Amino acid sequence: MIAYCGLDCAGCEAFIATRNEDYEALMGLAEKWGENHGTYYRPQDIECGGCQSDRLNEYCNGCGVRECGLSHGFEICADCRDYPCDKLHKEWKSWHMADWTKAKATLDERISESD
């Protein structure tokens, strides 16, 4: 389960806590993410079924990269001829808690597999 941006949704704490119906973990993530983003999240704001689902956490819900991929019918950004674009680089650079270089490597690997 790879997100448009290259994050591994299956390895995401919010995805795992949602899948396991672990309300305590969601509460802890809501507090942690809220502190990192300078806002307040409720546990239900953190619930997520992964980028390809309709159940997204508050942070990913308004993701312009996801919206772009959906509107063009791509599974991930690596499927786009403009990969990696400025929109994707801007998104990666905005991350507080994730290592964007791992996300890029995941997408790059997908390209090399298709060659």
C-alpha positions in Angstrom: 0.0 0.0 0.0 2.0 2.9 -1.3 0.6 6.5 -1.2 0.8 8.7 -4.3 3.8 10.5 -2.6 5.6 7.3 -1.9 4.9 6.8 1.8 4.3 3.3 2.9 0.7 3.5 4.2 0.9 -0.1 5.6 3.8 1.1 7.8 2.0 4.3 9.0 1.1 4.5 12.7 -2.3 6.0 11.9 -3.1 3.2 9.4 -2.0 0.5 11.8 -3.9 2.0 14.7 -7.0 2.4 12.5 -6.8 -1.2 11.2 -6.4 -2.5 14.7 -9.1 -0.3 16.1 -6.6 0.9 18.7 -8.2 4.0 20.1 -5.4 4.5 22.6 -2.8 4.6 19.9 -5.0 7.1 17.9 -5.2 9.3 21.0 -1.4 9.3 21.3 -0.9 10.0 17.6 -3.5 12.8 17.7 -1.5 14.5 20.5 1.9 13.9 18.8 0.8 15.0 15.4 -1.0 18.0 16.8 2.2 19.2 18.6 4.3 18.6 15.5 1.9 20.6 13.3 1.0 23.2 15.8 -2.7 22.3 15.8 -5.2 20.1 17.7 -6.3 16.7 16.4 -8.9 14.5 17.8 -8.3 10.7 17.6 -11.0 10.4 14.8 -9.0 13.0 12.8 -6.1 10.6 12.7 -8.0 7.5 11.5 -6.9 6.4 8.1 -7.4 3.5 5.7 -4.6 4.5 3.4 -4.1 6.9 0.5 -6.1 4.8 -1.9 -9.1 4.7 0.4 -11.9 7.1 1.1 -11.0 7.1 4.9 -8.1 9.6 5.3 -6.6 11.2 8.3 -7.0 15.0 8.6 -3.4 15.7 7.5 -3.6 13.6 4.3 -7.3 14.5 3.5 -6.4 17.8 1.7 -3.2 16.5 0.1 -2.7 18.2 -3.3 -0.4 15.4 -4.5 -3.2 12.8 -3.9 -5.8 15.0 -5.6 -3.5 15.4 -8.6 -2.9 11.7 -8.8 -6.5 10.9 -8.5 -7.5 13.5 -11.2 -5.0 12.0 -13.6 -6.0 8.4 -12.9 -2.6 7.3 -11.5 -2.0 4.8 -8.8 1.1 6.6 -7.6 3.1 9.7 -8.7 5.8 7.5 -10.3 3.2 6.6 -13.0 3.2 10.3 -14.1 5.5 11.5 -16.9 6.2 14.6 -14.9 7.5 12.7 -11.9 9.1 14.1 -9.8 7.2 17.4 -10.1 7.5 20.6 -8.0 4.2 19.8 -6.3 5.6 16.5 -5.0 8.9 18.1 -3.9 7.0 20.8 -2.0 4.9 18.2 -0.3 8.0 16.1 0.7 9.8 19.2 2.1 6.8 20.0 4.3 6.9 16.7 6.2 7.7 16.9 9.8 7.6 13.3 10.9 8.4 11.3 7.7 11.6 10.9 5.8 10.8 12.0 2.3 14.0 10.4 0.9 12.5 7.0 1.7 9.3 7.9 -0.1 11.2 9.1 -3.1 13.3 5.9 -3.1 10.1 3.8 -3.1 8.7 5.7 -6.1 12.1 5.5 -7.9 12.1 1.8 -7.3 8.7 1.5 -8.9 10.0 3.2 -12.0 13.1 0.9 -12.2 10.8 -2.1 -11.9 8.7 -1.0 -14.9 11.8 -0.4 -17.1 
